[in-house]
């Protein structure tokens, strides 16, 4: 399935929704969206993976890029990752550095 | 054995995964093993396209060979890019480090090696051969009465 993404700013929260299959051929689109969020001075990044069917290491590098571009103190929330995608994040230890949520939890994400 | 040949570019990654997916189904791998095999193959194919061909200013194909055996599926990627042994790559040792302190390379090879039952590399006849073995889940003891 092809890849697509949408970006949205909710105040200083940047929400990027990833859909389909994220591999090296589309990693540039993800990086562009992260850069856009960094330029908009977002202080939180939400990655909605509810409809992401596949993610290669290109997606993980996007997460590293986000931390490096937006600043180490920017919180990253990964929402709704499927089992297989979740396992990849866990296998590489990335779950230590991002918040893994089953659903968009406004109380946690939007806490002042 | 069946062979699927595609141009060695990142645009071929989707079709390669699709081919692996269909062979995995044919071989009777469960969904989880099929996904992990696709991921492993995809990571190495990405490296071949980006580092083996594109960065070297080379163009060439990737041949994807599938062989269904009695205990699972073997996928072999054959390419004519620069010789490259993924095992020569220093794997990330900072998997517990915060993301901002991480080196960005090596994750793909790490995922390739750790998502199949066996990963082998050999250089033969001027070609790289990356070999992935995914075993079928052993049948659990029958619970039928």
gemmi code that builds the backbone of each chain (N, CA, C; Angstrom):
import gemmi

chains = {
    "A": [
        ("UNK", (0.844, -1.195, 0.000), (0.000, 0.000, 0.000), (0.873, 1.237, 0.000)),
        ("UNK", (0.474, 2.222, -0.765), (1.272, 3.442, -0.892), (1.320, 4.199, 0.425)),
        ("UNK", (2.233, 5.140, 0.493), (2.419, 5.919, 1.714), (1.828, 7.310, 1.541)),
        ("UNK", (1.234, 7.817, 2.608), (0.838, 9.221, 2.603), (0.926, 9.738, 4.026)),
        ("UNK", (1.010, 11.054, 4.160), (1.002, 11.619, 5.506), (0.269, 12.941, 5.494)),
        ("UNK", (-0.252, 13.304, 6.663), (-0.844, 14.625, 6.815), (-0.230, 15.274, 8.046)),
        ("UNK", (-0.065, 16.587, 7.992), (0.504, 17.328, 9.121), (-0.520, 18.339, 9.603)),
        ("UNK", (-0.483, 18.552, 10.914), (-1.462, 19.459, 11.500), (-0.798, 20.099, 12.710)),
        ("UNK", (-1.074, 21.374, 12.946), (-0.561, 22.029, 14.146), (-1.735, 22.308, 15.064)),
        ("UNK", (-1.645, 21.814, 16.306), (-2.672, 22.113, 17.318), (-1.973, 22.940, 18.376)),
        ("UNK", (-1.966, 24.255, 18.208), (-1.174, 25.100, 19.088), (0.280, 24.755, 18.874)),
        ("UNK", (0.979, 24.406, 19.950), (2.393, 24.063, 19.799), (2.607, 22.553, 19.703)),
        ("UNK", (1.493, 21.840, 19.475), (1.602, 20.396, 19.273), (1.536, 20.115, 17.771)),
        ("UNK", (2.564, 19.451, 17.256), (2.555, 19.065, 15.846), (2.072, 17.629, 15.754)),
        ("UNK", (1.095, 17.401, 14.900), (0.570, 16.043, 14.723), (0.858, 15.594, 13.289)),
        ("UNK", (1.592, 14.513, 13.154), (1.848, 13.948, 11.828), (1.184, 12.576, 11.777)),
        ("UNK", (0.280, 12.406, 10.826), (-0.419, 11.133, 10.674), (0.210, 10.357, 9.516)),
        ("UNK", (0.694, 9.162, 9.831), (1.396, 8.340, 8.842), (0.478, 7.217, 8.387)),
        ("UNK", (0.354, 7.052, 7.074), (-0.590, 6.073, 6.537), (0.094, 5.185, 5.499)),
        ("UNK", (-0.152, 3.871, 5.592), (0.367, 2.958, 4.569), (1.709, 2.364, 4.949)),
        ("UNK", (2.662, 2.413, 4.018), (3.953, 1.752, 4.227), (5.091, 2.760, 4.148)),
        ("UNK", (5.818, 2.881, 5.248), (6.917, 3.852, 5.338), (8.244, 3.120, 5.133)),
        ("UNK", (8.861, 3.346, 3.963), (10.151, 2.721, 3.676), (11.127, 3.793, 3.189)),
        ("UNK", (12.297, 3.374, 2.725), (13.334, 4.331, 2.340), (12.915, 5.204, 1.156)),
        ("UNK", (11.969, 4.729, 0.355), (11.589, 5.502, -0.833), (10.764, 6.735, -0.473)),
        ("UNK", (10.170, 6.753, 0.713), (9.304, 7.875, 1.096), (9.793, 8.578, 2.366)),
        ("UNK", (10.976, 8.168, 2.854), (11.487, 8.723, 4.106), (11.646, 10.240, 4.025)),
        ("UNK", (11.946, 10.752, 2.836), (12.122, 12.194, 2.641), (10.865, 12.978, 2.999)),
        ("UNK", (9.705, 12.408, 2.681), (8.436, 13.089, 3.002), (8.270, 13.227, 4.515)),
        ("UNK", (8.657, 12.183, 5.224), (8.555, 12.188, 6.687), (9.512, 13.229, 7.277)),
        ("UNK", (10.741, 13.257, 6.764), (11.724, 14.238, 7.241), (11.251, 15.669, 6.969)),
        ("UNK", (10.662, 15.888, 5.798), (10.156, 17.226, 5.462), (9.082, 17.655, 6.460)),
        ("UNK", (8.201, 16.719, 6.810), (7.120, 17.039, 7.746), (7.686, 17.358, 9.129)),
        ("UNK", (8.744, 16.615, 9.525), (9.392, 16.867, 10.819), (10.062, 18.243, 10.799)),
        ("UNK", (10.719, 18.569, 9.699), (11.380, 19.881, 9.588), (10.382, 21.018, 9.675)),
        ("UNK", (9.243, 20.800, 9.045), (8.182, 21.806, 9.067), (7.706, 22.027, 10.510)),
        ("UNK", (7.552, 20.923, 11.252), (7.129, 21.020, 12.656), (8.192, 21.735, 13.481)),
        ("UNK", (9.461, 21.474, 13.185), (10.558, 22.124, 13.909), (10.549, 23.625, 13.634)),
        ("UNK", (10.313, 23.984, 12.371), (10.284, 25.409, 12.007), (9.115, 26.122, 12.673)),
        ("UNK", (8.006, 25.401, 12.873), (6.815, 25.994, 13.481), (6.954, 26.079, 14.997)),
        ("UNK", (8.146, 25.675, 15.503), (8.429, 25.799, 16.928), (7.548, 24.915, 17.799)),
        ("UNK", (7.143, 23.786, 17.290), (6.326, 22.873, 18.084), (7.158, 22.378, 19.267)),
        ("UNK", (6.518, 22.189, 20.410), (7.281, 21.651, 21.536), (6.852, 20.229, 21.891)),
        ("UNK", (5.886, 19.710, 21.132), (5.508, 18.300, 21.250), (5.229, 17.765, 19.854)),
        ("UNK", (5.570, 16.510, 19.657), (5.327, 15.900, 18.348), (4.522, 14.624, 18.543)),
        ("UNK", (3.378, 14.566, 17.877), (2.544, 13.363, 17.928), (2.631, 12.668, 16.573)),
        ("UNK", (2.987, 11.385, 16.593), (3.018, 10.606, 15.357), (1.887, 9.589, 15.427)),
        ("UNK", (0.856, 9.826, 14.650), (-0.282, 8.916, 14.653), (0.013, 7.767, 13.683)),
        ("UNK", (0.227, 6.564, 14.246), (0.584, 5.400, 13.430), (-0.565, 4.405, 13.329)),
        ("UNK", (-1.767, 4.841, 13.699), (-2.930, 3.950, 13.711), (-3.130, 3.252, 12.358)),
        ("UNK", (-2.867, 3.978, 11.279), (-3.072, 3.398, 9.948), (-1.759, 3.159, 9.205)),
        ("UNK", (-0.686, 3.017, 9.988), (0.608, 2.703, 9.375), (0.775, 1.178, 9.383)),
        ("UNK", (0.821, 0.591, 8.193), (0.851, -0.873, 8.090), (2.252, -1.440, 8.146)),
        ("UNK", (3.232, -0.578, 7.832), (4.603, -1.084, 7.729), (5.567, 0.056, 7.998)),
        ("UNK", (6.624, -0.221, 8.758), (7.647, 0.805, 8.965), (9.036, 0.170, 8.980)),
        ("UNK", (9.903, 0.640, 8.094), (11.288, 0.185, 8.050), (12.146, 1.119, 8.908)),
        ("UNK", (13.458, 0.864, 8.938), (14.341, 1.690, 9.760), (14.331, 3.147, 9.303)),
        ("UNK", (13.906, 3.399, 8.082), (13.776, 4.775, 7.596), (12.864, 5.581, 8.530)),
        ("UNK", (11.841, 4.929, 9.066), (10.939, 5.586, 10.003), (11.617, 5.865, 11.330)),
        ("UNK", (12.456, 4.932, 11.779), (13.198, 5.117, 13.027), (14.176, 6.281, 12.887)),
        ("UNK", (14.814, 6.354, 11.724), (15.754, 7.465, 11.508), (15.009, 8.795, 11.523)),
        ("UNK", (13.745, 8.779, 11.096), (12.912, 9.978, 11.169), (12.699, 10.414, 12.613)),
        ("UNK", (12.579, 9.439, 13.516), (12.410, 9.758, 14.943), (13.686, 10.372, 15.508)),
        ("UNK", (14.830, 9.813, 15.146), (16.115, 10.372, 15.600), (16.255, 11.793, 15.070)),
        ("UNK", (15.904, 11.955, 13.790), (15.968, 13.258, 13.135), (15.094, 14.268, 13.889)),
        ("UNK", (13.914, 13.833, 14.311), (12.992, 14.720, 15.029), (13.604, 15.195, 16.342)),
        ("UNK", (14.192, 14.267, 17.105), (14.812, 14.644, 18.388), (15.961, 15.608, 18.152)),
        ("UNK", (16.729, 15.347, 17.107), (17.897, 16.171, 16.855), (17.503, 17.540, 16.300)),
        ("UNK", (16.453, 17.574, 15.497), (16.026, 18.814, 14.842), (15.188, 19.681, 15.774)),
        ("UNK", (14.302, 19.044, 16.542), (13.362, 19.804, 17.362), (13.901, 20.051, 18.763)),
        ("UNK", (14.948, 19.337, 19.139), (15.525, 19.517, 20.469), (15.233, 18.325, 21.353)),
        ("UNK", (16.187, 18.010, 22.199), (16.091, 16.806, 23.021), (14.925, 16.871, 24.001)),
        ("UNK", (14.502, 18.093, 24.366), (13.424, 18.179, 25.364), (12.027, 18.184, 24.748)),
        ("UNK", (11.949, 18.016, 23.430), (10.639, 17.900, 22.791), (10.120, 16.477, 23.029)),
        ("UNK", (8.911, 16.385, 23.572), (8.335, 15.062, 23.806), (7.744, 14.521, 22.514)),
        ("UNK", (8.026, 13.252, 22.242), (7.456, 12.598, 21.057), (6.484, 11.515, 21.522)),
        ("UNK", (5.267, 11.572, 21.000), (4.243, 10.575, 21.328), (3.958, 9.739, 20.087)),
        ("UNK", (4.100, 8.431, 20.229), (3.749, 7.528, 19.132), (2.394, 6.925, 19.488)),
        ("UNK", (1.401, 7.174, 18.650), (0.030, 6.774, 18.970), (-0.440, 5.646, 18.044)),
        ("UNK", (-0.939, 4.572, 18.650), (-1.653, 3.539, 17.897), (-0.814, 2.625, 17.028)),
        ("UNK", (0.476, 2.483, 17.343), (1.325, 1.622, 16.502), (0.833, 0.171, 16.561)),
        ("UNK", (0.713, -0.461, 15.386), (0.335, -1.882, 15.315), (1.422, -2.745, 15.953)),
        ("UNK", (1.078, -3.975, 16.290), (2.026, -4.891, 16.936), (3.375, -4.949, 16.237)),
        ("UNK", (3.353, -5.137, 14.912), (4.593, -5.348, 14.172), (5.466, -4.087, 14.204)),
        ("UNK", (4.833, -2.942, 14.031), (5.570, -1.668, 14.064), (6.091, -1.422, 15.485)),
        ("UNK", (5.246, -1.726, 16.451), (5.610, -1.584, 17.870), (6.856, -2.412, 18.176)),
        ("UNK", (6.868, -3.640, 17.675), (8.002, -4.541, 17.929), (9.314, -4.000, 17.371)),
        ("UNK", (9.223, -3.388, 16.188), (10.426, -2.816, 15.582), (10.958, -1.676, 16.447)),
        ("UNK", (10.040, -0.861, 16.964), (10.426, 0.270, 17.821), (11.074, -0.259, 19.103)),
        ("UNK", (10.510, -1.355, 19.613), (11.000, -1.940, 20.853), (12.354, -2.638, 20.643)),
        ("UNK", (12.461, -3.348, 19.522), (13.669, -4.113, 19.221), (14.902, -3.212, 19.149)),
        ("UNK", (14.674, -1.961, 18.769), (15.791, -1.033, 18.619), (15.902, -0.088, 19.817)),
        ("UNK", (15.080, -0.332, 20.846), (15.191, 0.459, 22.077), (14.599, 1.855, 21.988)),
        ("UNK", (13.903, 2.149, 20.896), (13.373, 3.509, 20.723), (12.230, 3.820, 21.695)),
        ("UNK", (11.628, 2.762, 22.260), (10.521, 3.004, 23.192), (10.997, 3.664, 24.484)),
        ("UNK", (12.336, 3.657, 24.718), (12.854, 4.353, 25.902), (12.813, 5.865, 25.724)),
        ("UNK", (12.763, 6.295, 24.480), (12.918, 7.736, 24.202), (11.645, 8.429, 23.731)),
        ("UNK", (10.599, 7.639, 23.493), (9.334, 8.254, 23.080), (8.224, 7.692, 23.979)),
        ("UNK", (7.094, 8.384, 24.001), (5.951, 7.867, 24.748), (5.105, 7.035, 23.791)),
        ("UNK", (4.835, 5.794, 24.191), (4.036, 4.911, 23.339), (2.606, 4.879, 23.894)),
        ("UNK", (1.654, 5.353, 23.110), (0.258, 5.379, 23.562), (-0.616, 4.560, 22.612)),
        ("UNK", (-1.641, 3.908, 23.192), (-2.566, 3.136, 22.351), (-3.474, 4.063, 21.545)),
        ("UNK", (-3.926, 5.114, 22.229), (-4.818, 6.068, 21.553), (-4.367, 7.481, 21.913)),
        ("UNK", (-4.890, 8.462, 21.202), (-4.566, 9.853, 21.474), (-5.127, 10.219, 22.853)),
        ("UNK", (-4.237, 10.375, 23.811), (-4.641, 10.675, 25.176), (-4.416, 12.164, 25.432)),
        ("UNK", (-5.494, 12.934, 25.260), (-5.382, 14.394, 25.346), (-4.821, 14.833, 26.693)),
        ("UNK", (-5.249, 14.149, 27.772), (-4.819, 14.555, 29.111), (-3.297, 14.507, 29.215)),
        ("UNK", (-2.699, 13.469, 28.621), (-1.243, 13.333, 28.707), (-0.524, 14.208, 27.680)),
        ("UNK", (-1.043, 14.187, 26.450), (-0.346, 14.889, 25.370), (-0.468, 16.404, 25.526)),
        ("UNK", (-1.655, 16.849, 25.950), (-1.891, 18.290, 25.980), (-1.679, 18.898, 27.359)),
        ("UNK", (-1.166, 18.098, 28.294), (-0.919, 18.615, 29.652), (0.000, 19.825, 29.577)),
        ("UNK", (-0.309, 20.862, 30.340), (0.494, 22.074, 30.243), (1.942, 21.848, 30.693)),
    ],
    "B": [
        ("UNK", (12.555, -22.945, -7.787), (12.928, -21.599, -7.365), (12.359, -20.565, -8.334)),
        ("UNK", (11.868, -19.470, -7.781), (11.295, -18.405, -8.605), (12.146, -17.152, -8.446)),
        ("UNK", (12.380, -16.432, -9.540), (13.189, -15.217, -9.472), (12.403, -14.025, -9.992)),
        ("UNK", (12.497, -12.930, -9.247), (11.798, -11.692, -9.569), (12.885, -10.628, -9.702)),
        ("UNK", (12.979, -10.013, -10.870), (14.066, -9.047, -11.096), (13.506, -7.631, -11.185)),
        ("UNK", (14.102, -6.731, -10.416), (13.650, -5.327, -10.410), (14.870, -4.409, -10.529)),
        ("UNK", (14.667, -3.169, -10.960), (15.770, -2.205, -10.959), (16.231, -1.950, -9.515)),
        ("UNK", (17.532, -1.754, -9.325), (18.069, -1.549, -7.973), (17.873, -0.135, -7.474)),
        ("UNK", (16.615, 0.269, -7.326), (16.289, 1.618, -6.835), (15.271, 1.495, -5.695)),
        ("UNK", (15.141, 2.573, -4.919), (14.197, 2.505, -3.782), (12.742, 2.365, -4.252)),
        ("UNK", (12.472, 2.735, -5.489), (11.101, 2.562, -6.004), (10.734, 1.082, -6.110)),
        ("UNK", (11.734, 0.214, -6.092), (11.458, -1.225, -6.191), (11.154, -1.860, -4.834)),
        ("UNK", (11.315, -1.100, -3.750), (11.145, -1.702, -2.422), (9.728, -2.236, -2.217)),
        ("UNK", (8.727, -1.461, -2.621), (7.332, -1.904, -2.481), (7.083, -3.200, -3.246)),
        ("UNK", (7.431, -3.239, -4.534), (7.259, -4.493, -5.289), (8.042, -5.672, -4.692)),
        ("UNK", (9.239, -5.426, -4.146), (10.010, -6.520, -3.519), (9.244, -7.050, -2.302)),
        ("UNK", (8.728, -6.147, -1.470), (7.961, -6.586, -0.285), (6.726, -7.382, -0.706)),
        ("UNK", (6.079, -6.899, -1.787), (4.875, -7.575, -2.278), (5.210, -9.004, -2.719)),
        ("UNK", (6.344, -9.157, -3.422), (6.782, -10.482, -3.871), (7.070, -11.380, -2.660)),
        ("UNK", (7.791, -10.839, -1.675), (8.130, -11.628, -0.482), (6.859, -12.015, 0.269)),
        ("UNK", (5.926, -11.054, 0.335), (4.655, -11.316, 1.026), (3.918, -12.490, 0.381)),
        ("UNK", (3.865, -12.503, -0.950), (3.106, -13.571, -1.611), (3.815, -14.924, -1.471)),
        ("UNK", (5.164, -14.907, -1.525), (5.904, -16.165, -1.350), (5.775, -16.673, 0.094)),
        ("UNK", (5.743, -15.750, 1.042), (5.612, -16.133, 2.448), (4.265, -16.799, 2.692)),
        ("UNK", (3.234, -16.265, 2.025), (1.902, -16.856, 2.170), (1.899, -18.265, 1.562)),
        ("UNK", (2.544, -18.357, 0.388), (2.624, -19.652, -0.290), (3.382, -20.680, 0.553)),
        ("UNK", (4.408, -20.196, 1.270), (5.248, -21.084, 2.080), (4.587, -21.416, 3.420)),
        ("UNK", (3.479, -20.766, 3.715), (2.772, -21.061, 4.955), (3.359, -20.396, 6.195)),
        ("UNK", (4.096, -19.292, 5.989), (4.597, -18.560, 7.162), (3.437, -17.791, 7.783)),
        ("UNK", (3.431, -17.694, 9.111), (2.360, -16.912, 9.733), (2.628, -15.425, 9.498)),
        ("UNK", (1.636, -14.603, 9.802), (1.691, -13.177, 9.484), (2.902, -12.482, 10.093)),
        ("UNK", (3.184, -12.856, 11.342), (4.278, -12.204, 12.058), (5.633, -12.526, 11.410)),
        ("UNK", (5.834, -13.809, 11.105), (7.098, -14.199, 10.463), (7.211, -13.588, 9.077)),
        ("UNK", (6.072, -13.514, 8.380), (6.064, -12.933, 7.032), (6.458, -11.457, 7.089)),
        ("UNK", (5.922, -10.746, 8.071), (6.237, -9.317, 8.231), (7.722, -9.137, 8.528)),
        ("UNK", (8.226, -9.944, 9.439), (9.632, -9.805, 9.842), (10.579, -10.128, 8.690)),
        ("UNK", (10.202, -11.112, 7.878), (11.022, -11.440, 6.702), (11.010, -10.272, 5.703)),
        ("UNK", (9.827, -9.706, 5.476), (9.732, -8.550, 4.572), (10.608, -7.415, 5.050)),
        ("UNK", (10.578, -7.164, 6.359), (11.371, -6.072, 6.930), (12.858, -6.333, 6.710)),
        ("UNK", (13.302, -7.545, 6.989), (14.719, -7.886, 6.841), (15.176, -7.698, 5.391)),
        ("UNK", (14.375, -8.215, 4.460), (14.722, -8.117, 3.041), (14.725, -6.649, 2.595)),
        ("UNK", (13.718, -5.913, 3.038), (13.567, -4.501, 2.672), (14.775, -3.669, 3.123)),
        ("UNK", (15.261, -3.954, 4.335), (16.396, -3.174, 4.864), (17.647, -3.374, 4.010)),
        ("UNK", (17.909, -4.623, 3.645), (19.113, -4.891, 2.845), (18.919, -4.362, 1.416)),
        ("UNK", (17.713, -4.524, 0.869), (17.444, -4.009, -0.478), (17.606, -2.477, -0.513)),
        ("UNK", (17.172, -1.803, 0.562), (17.360, -0.338, 0.655), (18.831, 0.011, 0.594)),
        ("UNK", (19.629, -0.724, 1.373), (21.073, -0.460, 1.393), (21.709, -0.695, 0.026)),
        ("UNK", (21.275, -1.753, -0.651), (21.825, -2.046, -1.987), (21.494, -0.884, -2.931)),
        ("UNK", (20.223, -0.452, -2.913), (19.790, 0.611, -3.830), (20.503, 1.931, -3.530)),
        ("UNK", (20.542, 2.291, -2.242), (21.083, 3.614, -1.877), (22.606, 3.631, -1.832)),
        ("UNK", (23.197, 2.655, -1.131), (24.653, 2.680, -0.928), (25.398, 1.884, -1.992)),
        ("UNK", (24.814, 0.767, -2.410), (25.501, -0.085, -3.379), (25.478, 0.502, -4.788)),
        ("UNK", (24.338, 0.998, -5.201), (24.208, 1.545, -6.558), (24.252, 3.082, -6.568)),
        ("UNK", (23.245, 3.718, -5.998), (23.071, 5.171, -6.166), (24.303, 5.993, -5.746)),
        ("UNK", (24.793, 5.760, -4.520), (25.921, 6.562, -4.033), (27.202, 6.341, -4.837)),
        ("UNK", (27.283, 5.193, -5.503), (28.475, 4.885, -6.291), (28.300, 5.324, -7.747)),
        ("UNK", (27.155, 5.915, -8.047), (26.878, 6.303, -9.421), (26.671, 5.103, -10.334)),
        ("UNK", (26.245, 4.010, -9.765), (26.032, 2.787, -10.543), (24.538, 2.537, -10.731)),
        ("UNK", (24.219, 1.790, -11.762), (22.843, 1.342, -11.943), (22.881, -0.163, -12.183)),
        ("UNK", (21.886, -0.863, -11.686), (21.850, -2.310, -11.881), (20.574, -2.863, -11.300)),
        ("UNK", (20.456, -4.153, -11.399), (19.231, -4.808, -10.931), (19.419, -5.451, -9.559)),
        ("UNK", (18.309, -5.791, -8.974), (18.287, -6.692, -7.820), (17.431, -7.884, -8.226)),
        ("UNK", (18.018, -9.069, -8.138), (17.234, -10.278, -8.398), (16.799, -10.844, -7.054)),
        ("UNK", (15.510, -11.092, -6.929), (14.968, -11.645, -5.685), (14.593, -13.096, -5.963)),
        ("UNK", (15.318, -14.008, -5.332), (15.041, -15.432, -5.541), (14.276, -15.983, -4.346)),
        ("UNK", (13.283, -16.777, -4.622), (12.497, -17.379, -3.547), (12.525, -18.885, -3.692)),
        ("UNK", (12.820, -19.550, -2.586), (12.822, -21.000, -2.604), (12.065, -21.516, -1.382)),
        ("UNK", (10.973, -22.220, -1.678), (10.165, -22.763, -0.581), (10.668, -24.164, -0.270)),
        ("UNK", (11.044, -24.373, 0.983), (11.532, -25.680, 1.388), (10.573, -26.337, 2.355)),
        ("UNK", (10.968, -27.508, 2.840), (10.054, -28.242, 3.717), (9.867, -27.538, 5.059)),
        ("UNK", (10.868, -26.709, 5.449), (10.734, -26.073, 6.764), (10.557, -24.565, 6.708)),
        ("UNK", (10.446, -24.000, 5.514), (10.228, -22.558, 5.448), (10.595, -21.961, 4.108)),
        ("UNK", (10.984, -20.692, 4.138), (11.220, -19.936, 2.909), (12.617, -19.305, 2.948)),
        ("UNK", (13.334, -19.425, 1.843), (14.626, -18.751, 1.717), (14.528, -17.712, 0.606)),
        ("UNK", (14.855, -16.478, 0.949), (14.887, -15.388, -0.035), (16.347, -14.998, -0.223)),
        ("UNK", (16.781, -14.861, -1.468), (18.140, -14.411, -1.747), (18.082, -13.177, -2.633)),
        ("UNK", (18.796, -12.134, -2.204), (18.928, -10.932, -3.034), (20.283, -10.996, -3.725)),
        ("UNK", (20.288, -10.866, -5.050), (21.536, -10.893, -5.806), (21.686, -9.557, -6.522)),
        ("UNK", (22.851, -8.906, -6.334), (23.060, -7.617, -7.003), (24.494, -7.513, -7.496)),
        ("UNK", (24.701, -6.594, -8.438), (26.034, -6.420, -9.009), (26.661, -5.103, -8.568)),
        ("UNK", (26.193, -4.560, -7.447), (26.768, -3.319, -6.907), (28.110, -3.637, -6.243)),
        ("UNK", (28.723, -2.616, -5.612), (30.019, -2.844, -4.966), (29.894, -3.945, -3.912)),
        ("UNK", (30.945, -4.766, -3.775), (30.882, -5.840, -2.770), (30.653, -5.241, -1.387)),
        ("UNK", (29.691, -5.773, -0.685), (29.421, -5.244, 0.656), (28.870, -6.346, 1.550)),
        ("UNK", (29.622, -6.643, 2.585), (29.207, -7.659, 3.553), (28.535, -6.963, 4.734)),
        ("UNK", (27.223, -7.136, 4.905), (26.544, -6.456, 6.017), (27.145, -6.805, 7.374)),
        ("UNK", (27.756, -7.991, 7.481), (28.351, -8.368, 8.764), (29.598, -7.540, 9.076)),
        ("UNK", (30.126, -6.818, 8.066), (31.291, -5.975, 8.317), (30.875, -4.660, 8.961)),
        ("UNK", (29.599, -4.425, 8.942), (29.049, -3.191, 9.496), (29.083, -3.279, 11.027)),
        ("UNK", (29.549, -2.235, 11.661), (29.526, -2.207, 13.121), (28.089, -1.944, 13.546)),
        ("UNK", (27.524, -2.885, 14.262), (26.126, -2.745, 14.648), (25.999, -1.762, 15.798)),
        ("UNK", (24.844, -1.112, 15.875), (24.681, -0.107, 16.927), (24.826, -0.741, 18.311)),
        ("UNK", (25.610, -0.087, 19.163), (25.786, -0.603, 20.520), (25.081, 0.334, 21.485)),
        ("UNK", (24.342, 1.291, 20.927), (23.748, 2.338, 21.767), (22.222, 2.244, 21.771)),
        ("UNK", (21.712, 0.985, 21.760), (20.269, 0.806, 21.659), (19.509, 1.325, 22.873)),
        ("UNK", (20.216, 1.550, 23.972), (19.537, 2.109, 25.144), (19.765, 3.615, 25.277)),
        ("UNK", (20.554, 4.163, 24.370), (20.886, 5.588, 24.480), (19.697, 6.446, 24.047)),
        ("UNK", (19.601, 7.659, 24.629), (18.544, 8.568, 24.184), (18.711, 8.865, 22.686)),
        ("UNK", (17.591, 9.107, 22.014), (17.634, 9.266, 20.559), (18.571, 10.369, 20.106)),
        ("UNK", (18.612, 11.475, 20.876), (19.423, 12.604, 20.414), (20.915, 12.280, 20.424)),
        ("UNK", (21.298, 11.200, 21.146), (22.716, 10.852, 21.213), (23.065, 9.696, 20.281)),
        ("UNK", (22.115, 9.274, 19.483), (22.348, 8.065, 18.698), (22.987, 8.332, 17.353)),
        ("UNK", (23.803, 7.363, 16.965), (24.282, 7.359, 15.589), (23.120, 6.875, 14.738)),
        ("UNK", (23.025, 7.398, 13.515), (21.833, 7.135, 12.724), (21.988, 5.880, 11.852)),
        ("UNK", (23.233, 5.385, 11.719), (23.465, 4.251, 10.812), (23.391, 2.902, 11.506)),
        ("UNK", (23.362, 1.862, 10.716), (23.466, 0.506, 11.252), (22.169, -0.125, 11.699)),
        ("UNK", (21.115, 0.700, 11.804), (19.842, 0.154, 12.281), (19.245, -0.852, 11.307)),
        ("UNK", (19.400, -0.563, 10.025), (18.815, -1.438, 9.005), (19.415, -2.831, 9.046)),
        ("UNK", (20.755, -2.889, 9.115), (21.427, -4.189, 9.156), (21.059, -4.919, 10.455)),
        ("UNK", (20.990, -4.162, 11.529), (20.593, -4.748, 12.813), (19.207, -5.400, 12.703)),
        ("UNK", (18.275, -4.697, 12.091), (16.915, -5.234, 11.931), (16.903, -6.434, 10.988)),
        ("UNK", (17.738, -6.388, 9.951), (17.785, -7.505, 8.996), (18.239, -8.782, 9.701)),
        ("UNK", (19.335, -8.677, 10.448), (19.908, -9.859, 11.100), (18.963, -10.412, 12.169)),
        ("UNK", (18.264, -9.510, 12.853), (17.459, -9.945, 13.992), (16.006, -10.309, 13.673)),
        ("UNK", (15.628, -10.213, 12.410), (14.239, -10.525, 12.082), (14.065, -11.796, 11.251)),
        ("UNK", (15.162, -12.523, 11.034), (15.051, -13.815, 10.345), (15.774, -14.881, 11.168)),
        ("UNK", (15.497, -16.135, 10.847), (16.138, -17.220, 11.593), (17.610, -17.345, 11.228)),
        ("UNK", (17.917, -17.002, 9.973), (19.301, -17.073, 9.541), (19.540, -16.013, 8.486)),
        ("UNK", (20.660, -15.298, 8.605), (21.030, -14.325, 7.586), (22.462, -14.615, 7.167)),
        ("UNK", (22.671, -14.794, 5.857), (24.010, -15.130, 5.354), (24.391, -14.187, 4.235)),
        ("UNK", (25.695, -13.970, 4.110), (26.191, -13.159, 2.998), (27.316, -13.900, 2.301)),
        ("UNK", (27.331, -13.868, 0.968), (28.542, -14.302, 0.263), (28.699, -13.514, -1.023)),
        ("UNK", (29.958, -13.341, -1.420), (30.260, -12.684, -2.687), (30.700, -13.767, -3.647)),
        ("UNK", (30.025, -13.853, -4.764), (30.214, -14.993, -5.640), (30.003, -14.537, -7.075)),
        ("UNK", (30.913, -14.881, -7.972), (30.723, -14.569, -9.394), (30.498, -13.087, -9.657)),
        ("UNK", (31.156, -12.225, -8.852), (30.999, -10.784, -9.048), (29.696, -10.215, -8.526)),
        ("UNK", (28.982, -11.013, -7.748), (27.702, -10.535, -7.221), (27.618, -10.698, -5.704)),
        ("UNK", (26.916, -9.747, -5.078), (26.557, -9.904, -3.665), (25.361, -10.833, -3.567)),
        ("UNK", (25.423, -11.752, -2.609), (24.279, -12.608, -2.315), (23.908, -12.416, -0.844)),
        ("UNK", (22.739, -11.877, -0.604), (22.234, -11.747, 0.769), (21.105, -12.739, 0.940)),
        ("UNK", (21.276, -13.655, 1.896), (20.374, -14.808, 2.014), (19.618, -14.755, 3.344)),
        ("UNK", (18.313, -14.853, 3.242), (17.437, -14.765, 4.425), (16.656, -16.062, 4.559)),
        ("UNK", (16.713, -16.669, 5.728), (15.949, -17.898, 5.959), (14.894, -17.646, 7.034)),
        ("UNK", (13.637, -17.897, 6.687), (12.549, -17.793, 7.664), (11.912, -19.167, 7.794)),
        ("UNK", (11.939, -19.693, 9.008), (11.380, -21.028, 9.237), (9.902, -20.928, 9.568)),
        ("UNK", (9.184, -21.930, 9.110), (7.772, -22.028, 9.456), (7.669, -22.380, 10.939)),
        ("UNK", (6.621, -21.888, 11.561), (6.421, -22.223, 12.971), (6.195, -23.721, 13.092)),
        ("UNK", (6.859, -24.317, 14.062), (6.652, -25.767, 14.242), (5.227, -26.000, 14.704)),
        ("UNK", (4.659, -27.065, 14.187), (3.280, -27.344, 14.574), (3.211, -27.664, 16.051)),
        ("UNK", (2.255, -27.032, 16.706), (2.147, -27.296, 18.137), (1.513, -28.678, 18.316)),
        ("UNK", (1.800, -29.306, 19.443), (1.262, -30.656, 19.655), (-0.265, -30.646, 19.506)),
        ("UNK", (-0.757, -31.649, 18.871), (-2.194, -31.694, 18.604), (-2.988, -31.731, 19.897)),
        ("UNK", (-4.041, -30.957, 19.918), (-4.891, -30.961, 21.104), (-6.195, -31.697, 20.810)),
        ("UNK", (-6.250, -32.255, 19.586), (-7.458, -32.977, 19.201), (-7.621, -34.210, 20.077)),
        ("UNK", (-8.836, -34.574, 20.356), (-9.072, -35.740, 21.192), (-9.577, -36.897, 20.357)),
    ],
}
model = gemmi.Model(1)
for chain_id, residues in chains.items():
    chain = gemmi.Chain(chain_id)
    for i, (resn, *xyz) in enumerate(residues, 1):
        res = gemmi.Residue()
        res.name, res.seqid = resn, gemmi.SeqId(i, " ")
        for name, pos in zip(("N", "CA", "C"), xyz):
            atom = gemmi.Atom()
            atom.name, atom.element = name, gemmi.Element(name[0])
            atom.pos, atom.b_iso = gemmi.Position(*pos), 0.0
            res.add_atom(atom)
        chain.add_residue(res)
    model.add_chain(chain)
structure = gemmi.Structure()
structure.add_model(model)
structure.setup_entities()
